[in-house]
Amino acid sequence: MAFTPRPLNPYLSARHYFGSEQRRHRELAGLSLVQLADILNSSKSALARIETAELMPPPDIPDRLDAAFGTDAHFHGLYELAKKEIHPDQYRRYMDFESKAEVIEEYGEQALSGLLQTESYAREFLRCQRDLSDEQVEQRVMARMARQERQRSDTPPFRWAIIDEAALRRRMGSPEAMREQLASLLAQVNTPDSSIQVMPFSAGLHSLIGGSLTLLTLPDGTQVAYEEGIKAGHLYEGPDEVRKWRRQYEVLRANALSLPESALMIRTIMEGYSSCDTPPS
């Protein structure tokens, strides 16, 4: 099937500009995507996705483009800008990556991640964002539950979650809702498709305090990292950047409780919730 170029606004971001410049120089040279792929020893599909800003250019592509088109360091410079910018549609891109990932590794400090939340927990969590209407809360709850459907499919991704003890002890909603949430976590601690560890208070300080981190491994082996703070998140696609985040995650994993120890802590906190309004100590 012939590739039909998608309209592209080159001034939306550095990544969009990179894609539009690749297309412009390719068309000026009279090359098809197949021909350019042969010259660069790349794939047609990857180059097509670069041209539509759907894919961050791999690190070796900019210099190959400069060599192919005789553009000095033009594409190299665009790549340096693109990999540093906060992409305008990065959360949409992250969600697209998540929907395809074969392995999902997460760390969350103050609250559970959306992929781990029960419906009741998600509703209470979203109500804390006071700028959302009741209708918007319900829409986001349903969207959050829809994200979890893949985990119940015949081909679920493998998930590894590290949860800070604070997220387990902070009550979200009624005691009954928290028991339901903790029971859901307990069932996922050690299964063929999921592992959950707890990062206890006793572990002390670590490099990811104050935020959350998700590492995604895609079917082709590509890895991306998504780091999120209170008000903003950042998607990292460069191999060197992702490698740095992975090292921090591996240190965290090594210092977290073992799977049996994590199950014991979750069970203990869960059993501490009663029908009264007093959260467990």
GIBEL-V703246 format. One record per residue. N is the residue number from 1. RES is the residue in one small letter. SS is DSSP state (~ for helix, > for strand, _ for the rest). PHI is phi in whole degrees, -180 to 180 (NA if undefined). D_CENTER is the distance of its C-alpha to the mean C-alpha in whole Angstrom. Layout:
n=N res=RES ss=SS phi=PHI d_center=D_CENTER
n=N res=RES ss=SS phi=PHI d_center=D_CENTER
This chain:
n=1 res=m ss=_ phi=NA d_center=31
n=2 res=a ss=_ phi=-70 d_center=32
n=3 res=f ss=_ phi=-80 d_center=29
n=4 res=t ss=_ phi=-104 d_center=29
n=5 res=p ss=_ phi=-58 d_center=28
n=6 res=r ss=_ phi=-89 d_center=26
n=7 res=p ss=_ phi=-55 d_center=27
n=8 res=l ss=_ phi=-136 d_center=25
n=9 res=n ss=_ phi=-92 d_center=25
n=10 res=p ss=_ phi=-67 d_center=25
n=11 res=y ss=_ phi=-102 d_center=25
n=12 res=l ss=_ phi=-75 d_center=22
n=13 res=s ss=_ phi=-165 d_center=20
n=14 res=a ss=~ phi=-64 d_center=21
n=15 res=r ss=~ phi=-66 d_center=19
n=16 res=h ss=~ phi=-63 d_center=21
n=17 res=y ss=~ phi=-66 d_center=24
n=18 res=f ss=~ phi=-57 d_center=23
n=19 res=g ss=~ phi=-63 d_center=23
n=20 res=s ss=~ phi=-67 d_center=26
n=21 res=e ss=~ phi=-70 d_center=28
n=22 res=q ss=~ phi=-62 d_center=27
n=23 res=r ss=~ phi=-64 d_center=29
n=24 res=r ss=~ phi=-62 d_center=32
n=25 res=h ss=~ phi=-69 d_center=33
n=26 res=r ss=~ phi=-65 d_center=32
n=27 res=e ss=~ phi=-69 d_center=35
n=28 res=l ss=~ phi=-62 d_center=37
n=29 res=a ss=_ phi=-83 d_center=37
n=30 res=g ss=_ phi=69 d_center=38
n=31 res=l ss=_ phi=-106 d_center=35
n=32 res=s ss=_ phi=-84 d_center=33
n=33 res=l ss=~ phi=-62 d_center=30
n=34 res=v ss=~ phi=-64 d_center=31
n=35 res=q ss=~ phi=-66 d_center=34
n=36 res=l ss=~ phi=-66 d_center=31
n=37 res=a ss=~ phi=-61 d_center=29
n=38 res=d ss=~ phi=-65 d_center=32
n=39 res=i ss=~ phi=-66 d_center=33
n=40 res=l ss=~ phi=-88 d_center=30
n=41 res=n ss=_ phi=57 d_center=29
n=42 res=s ss=_ phi=-123 d_center=26
n=43 res=s ss=_ phi=-111 d_center=25
n=44 res=k ss=~ phi=-61 d_center=26
n=45 res=s ss=~ phi=-64 d_center=23
n=46 res=a ss=~ phi=-65 d_center=21
n=47 res=l ss=~ phi=-66 d_center=23
n=48 res=a ss=~ phi=-64 d_center=23
n=49 res=r ss=~ phi=-71 d_center=19
n=50 res=i ss=~ phi=-66 d_center=20
n=51 res=e ss=~ phi=-66 d_center=23
n=52 res=t ss=_ phi=-101 d_center=21
n=53 res=a ss=_ phi=63 d_center=18
n=54 res=e ss=_ phi=-85 d_center=16
n=55 res=l ss=_ phi=-132 d_center=15
n=56 res=m ss=_ phi=-69 d_center=15
n=57 res=p ss=_ phi=-57 d_center=18
n=58 res=p ss=_ phi=-58 d_center=19
n=59 res=p ss=_ phi=-58 d_center=20
n=60 res=d ss=_ phi=-87 d_center=24
n=61 res=i ss=~ phi=-70 d_center=24
n=62 res=p ss=~ phi=-56 d_center=25
n=63 res=d ss=~ phi=-67 d_center=28
n=64 res=r ss=~ phi=-67 d_center=29
n=65 res=l ss=~ phi=-65 d_center=29
n=66 res=d ss=~ phi=-60 d_center=31
n=67 res=a ss=~ phi=-68 d_center=34
n=68 res=a ss=~ phi=-69 d_center=34
n=69 res=f ss=~ phi=-99 d_center=35
n=70 res=g ss=_ phi=65 d_center=36
n=71 res=t ss=_ phi=-105 d_center=34
n=72 res=d ss=_ phi=55 d_center=35
n=73 res=a ss=_ phi=-113 d_center=31
n=74 res=h ss=~ phi=-59 d_center=30
n=75 res=f ss=~ phi=-71 d_center=27
n=76 res=h ss=~ phi=-61 d_center=26
n=77 res=g ss=~ phi=-67 d_center=27
n=78 res=l ss=~ phi=-63 d_center=24
n=79 res=y ss=~ phi=-65 d_center=22
n=80 res=e ss=~ phi=-61 d_center=22
n=81 res=l ss=~ phi=-71 d_center=21
n=82 res=a ss=~ phi=-62 d_center=19
n=83 res=k ss=_ phi=-75 d_center=16
n=84 res=k ss=_ phi=-99 d_center=17
n=85 res=e ss=_ phi=-79 d_center=17
n=86 res=i ss=_ phi=-86 d_center=14
n=87 res=h ss=_ phi=-68 d_center=14
n=88 res=p ss=_ phi=-63 d_center=15
n=89 res=d ss=_ phi=-114 d_center=13
n=90 res=q ss=~ phi=-66 d_center=10
n=91 res=y ss=~ phi=-70 d_center=8
n=92 res=r ss=~ phi=-62 d_center=10
n=93 res=r ss=~ phi=-65 d_center=9
n=94 res=y ss=~ phi=-60 d_center=5
n=95 res=m ss=~ phi=-61 d_center=7
n=96 res=d ss=~ phi=-65 d_center=9
n=97 res=f ss=~ phi=-62 d_center=7
n=98 res=e ss=~ phi=-60 d_center=6
n=99 res=s ss=~ phi=-67 d_center=10
n=100 res=k ss=~ phi=-108 d_center=11
n=101 res=a ss=_ phi=-63 d_center=9
n=102 res=e ss=_ phi=-91 d_center=12
n=103 res=v ss=> phi=-134 d_center=11
n=104 res=i ss=> phi=-124 d_center=8
n=105 res=e ss=> phi=-119 d_center=9
n=106 res=e ss=> phi=-132 d_center=8
n=107 res=y ss=> phi=-134 d_center=11
n=108 res=g ss=> phi=-135 d_center=12
n=109 res=e ss=_ phi=-101 d_center=15
n=110 res=q ss=_ phi=-90 d_center=17
n=111 res=a ss=_ phi=-148 d_center=16
n=112 res=l ss=_ phi=-74 d_center=14
n=113 res=s ss=_ phi=-72 d_center=11
n=114 res=g ss=_ phi=-58 d_center=11
n=115 res=l ss=_ phi=-72 d_center=11
n=116 res=l ss=_ phi=-106 d_center=14
n=117 res=q ss=_ phi=-78 d_center=16
n=118 res=t ss=_ phi=-77 d_center=19
n=119 res=e ss=~ phi=-62 d_center=21
n=120 res=s ss=~ phi=-65 d_center=23
n=121 res=y ss=~ phi=-63 d_center=20
n=122 res=a ss=~ phi=-60 d_center=18
n=123 res=r ss=~ phi=-64 d_center=21
n=124 res=e ss=~ phi=-66 d_center=22
n=125 res=f ss=~ phi=-62 d_center=19
n=126 res=l ss=~ phi=-72 d_center=19
n=127 res=r ss=~ phi=-67 d_center=23
n=128 res=c ss=_ phi=-66 d_center=22
n=129 res=q ss=_ phi=-86 d_center=21
n=130 res=r ss=_ phi=-68 d_center=25
n=131 res=d ss=_ phi=-87 d_center=24
n=132 res=l ss=_ phi=-98 d_center=23
n=133 res=s ss=_ phi=-76 d_center=26
n=134 res=d ss=~ phi=-59 d_center=26
n=135 res=e ss=~ phi=-65 d_center=26
n=136 res=q ss=~ phi=-66 d_center=22
n=137 res=v ss=~ phi=-59 d_center=22
n=138 res=e ss=~ phi=-65 d_center=23
n=139 res=q ss=~ phi=-62 d_center=21
n=140 res=r ss=~ phi=-74 d_center=17
n=141 res=v ss=~ phi=-62 d_center=18
n=142 res=m ss=~ phi=-64 d_center=19
n=143 res=a ss=~ phi=-65 d_center=16
n=144 res=r ss=~ phi=-66 d_center=14
n=145 res=m ss=~ phi=-67 d_center=16
n=146 res=a ss=~ phi=-64 d_center=16
n=147 res=r ss=~ phi=-62 d_center=12
n=148 res=q ss=~ phi=-84 d_center=14
n=149 res=e ss=~ phi=-60 d_center=17
n=150 res=r ss=~ phi=-63 d_center=15
n=151 res=q ss=~ phi=-67 d_center=15
n=152 res=r ss=~ phi=-99 d_center=19
n=153 res=s ss=_ phi=-83 d_center=20
n=154 res=d ss=_ phi=-74 d_center=22
n=155 res=t ss=_ phi=-129 d_center=19
n=156 res=p ss=_ phi=-75 d_center=16
n=157 res=p ss=_ phi=-72 d_center=13
n=158 res=f ss=> phi=-87 d_center=14
n=159 res=r ss=> phi=-117 d_center=12
n=160 res=w ss=> phi=-125 d_center=13
n=161 res=a ss=> phi=-118 d_center=12
n=162 res=i ss=> phi=-110 d_center=14
n=163 res=i ss=> phi=-114 d_center=16
n=164 res=d ss=> phi=-70 d_center=18
n=165 res=e ss=~ phi=-56 d_center=21
n=166 res=a ss=~ phi=-60 d_center=21
n=167 res=a ss=~ phi=-68 d_center=19
n=168 res=l ss=~ phi=-77 d_center=21
n=169 res=r ss=~ phi=-90 d_center=24
n=170 res=r ss=_ phi=-80 d_center=24
n=171 res=r ss=_ phi=-72 d_center=25
n=172 res=m ss=_ phi=-124 d_center=23
n=173 res=g ss=_ phi=92 d_center=26
n=174 res=s ss=_ phi=-77 d_center=29
n=175 res=p ss=~ phi=-57 d_center=30
n=176 res=e ss=~ phi=-62 d_center=30
n=177 res=a ss=~ phi=-64 d_center=26
n=178 res=m ss=~ phi=-69 d_center=25
n=179 res=r ss=~ phi=-62 d_center=27
n=180 res=e ss=~ phi=-62 d_center=25
n=181 res=q ss=~ phi=-65 d_center=22
n=182 res=l ss=~ phi=-69 d_center=23
n=183 res=a ss=~ phi=-65 d_center=25
n=184 res=s ss=~ phi=-63 d_center=22
n=185 res=l ss=~ phi=-63 d_center=20
n=186 res=l ss=~ phi=-59 d_center=23
n=187 res=a ss=_ phi=-71 d_center=23
n=188 res=q ss=_ phi=-108 d_center=20
n=189 res=v ss=_ phi=-62 d_center=20
n=190 res=n ss=> phi=-148 d_center=22
n=191 res=t ss=> phi=-128 d_center=22
n=192 res=p ss=_ phi=-60 d_center=21
n=193 res=d ss=_ phi=-113 d_center=18
n=194 res=s ss=> phi=-156 d_center=16
n=195 res=s ss=> phi=-138 d_center=17
n=196 res=i ss=> phi=-131 d_center=17
n=197 res=q ss=> phi=-118 d_center=18
n=198 res=v ss=> phi=-107 d_center=20
n=199 res=m ss=> phi=-94 d_center=20
n=200 res=p ss=_ phi=-78 d_center=23
n=201 res=f ss=~ phi=-56 d_center=25
n=202 res=s ss=~ phi=-65 d_center=28
n=203 res=a ss=~ phi=-73 d_center=25
n=204 res=g ss=_ phi=79 d_center=26
n=205 res=l ss=_ phi=-75 d_center=23
n=206 res=h ss=_ phi=-152 d_center=20
n=207 res=s ss=_ phi=-72 d_center=18
n=208 res=l ss=_ phi=-103 d_center=15
n=209 res=i ss=_ phi=-61 d_center=18
n=210 res=g ss=_ phi=99 d_center=17
n=211 res=g ss=_ phi=-156 d_center=13
n=212 res=s ss=> phi=-135 d_center=10
n=213 res=l ss=> phi=-143 d_center=7
n=214 res=t ss=> phi=-129 d_center=5
n=215 res=l ss=> phi=-113 d_center=6
n=216 res=l ss=> phi=-117 d_center=6
n=217 res=t ss=> phi=-111 d_center=10
n=218 res=l ss=_ phi=-89 d_center=11
n=219 res=p ss=_ phi=-57 d_center=15
n=220 res=d ss=_ phi=-88 d_center=16
n=221 res=g ss=_ phi=92 d_center=15
n=222 res=t ss=_ phi=-62 d_center=13
n=223 res=q ss=> phi=-121 d_center=10
n=224 res=v ss=> phi=-130 d_center=7
n=225 res=a ss=> phi=-129 d_center=6
n=226 res=y ss=> phi=-126 d_center=4
n=227 res=e ss=> phi=-110 d_center=8
n=228 res=e ss=> phi=-134 d_center=9
n=229 res=g ss=_ phi=-106 d_center=13
n=230 res=i ss=_ phi=-69 d_center=15
n=231 res=k ss=_ phi=-113 d_center=16
n=232 res=a ss=_ phi=-147 d_center=13
n=233 res=g ss=> phi=-129 d_center=10
n=234 res=h ss=> phi=-141 d_center=9
n=235 res=l ss=> phi=-97 d_center=7
n=236 res=y ss=> phi=-112 d_center=9
n=237 res=e ss=_ phi=-119 d_center=11
n=238 res=g ss=_ phi=-69 d_center=14
n=239 res=p ss=~ phi=-55 d_center=15
n=240 res=d ss=~ phi=-66 d_center=17
n=241 res=e ss=~ phi=-67 d_center=14
n=242 res=v ss=~ phi=-63 d_center=11
n=243 res=r ss=~ phi=-62 d_center=15
n=244 res=k ss=~ phi=-64 d_center=15
n=245 res=w ss=~ phi=-67 d_center=12
n=246 res=r ss=~ phi=-64 d_center=13
n=247 res=r ss=~ phi=-59 d_center=16
n=248 res=q ss=~ phi=-65 d_center=15
n=249 res=y ss=~ phi=-67 d_center=13
n=250 res=e ss=~ phi=-65 d_center=16
n=251 res=v ss=~ phi=-64 d_center=19
n=252 res=l ss=~ phi=-62 d_center=17
n=253 res=r ss=~ phi=-61 d_center=17
n=254 res=a ss=~ phi=-67 d_center=21
n=255 res=n ss=~ phi=-98 d_center=22
n=256 res=a ss=_ phi=-79 d_center=21
n=257 res=l ss=_ phi=-65 d_center=23
n=258 res=s ss=_ phi=-66 d_center=24
n=259 res=l ss=~ phi=-61 d_center=23
n=260 res=p ss=~ phi=-62 d_center=27
n=261 res=e ss=~ phi=-65 d_center=27
n=262 res=s ss=~ phi=-66 d_center=23
n=263 res=a ss=~ phi=-61 d_center=25
n=264 res=l ss=~ phi=-64 d_center=28
n=265 res=m ss=~ phi=-65 d_center=27
n=266 res=i ss=~ phi=-60 d_center=25
n=267 res=r ss=~ phi=-64 d_center=28
n=268 res=t ss=~ phi=-63 d_center=30
n=269 res=i ss=~ phi=-66 d_center=28
n=270 res=m ss=~ phi=-61 d_center=28
n=271 res=e ss=~ phi=-70 d_center=32
n=272 res=g ss=~ phi=-74 d_center=32
n=273 res=y ss=_ phi=-79 d_center=32
n=274 res=s ss=_ phi=-122 d_center=35
n=275 res=s ss=_ phi=-73 d_center=36
n=276 res=c ss=_ phi=-78 d_center=37
n=277 res=d ss=_ phi=-90 d_center=35
n=278 res=t ss=_ phi=-89 d_center=35
n=279 res=p ss=_ phi=-70 d_center=31
n=280 res=p ss=_ phi=-65 d_center=32
n=281 res=s ss=_ phi=-84 d_center=32
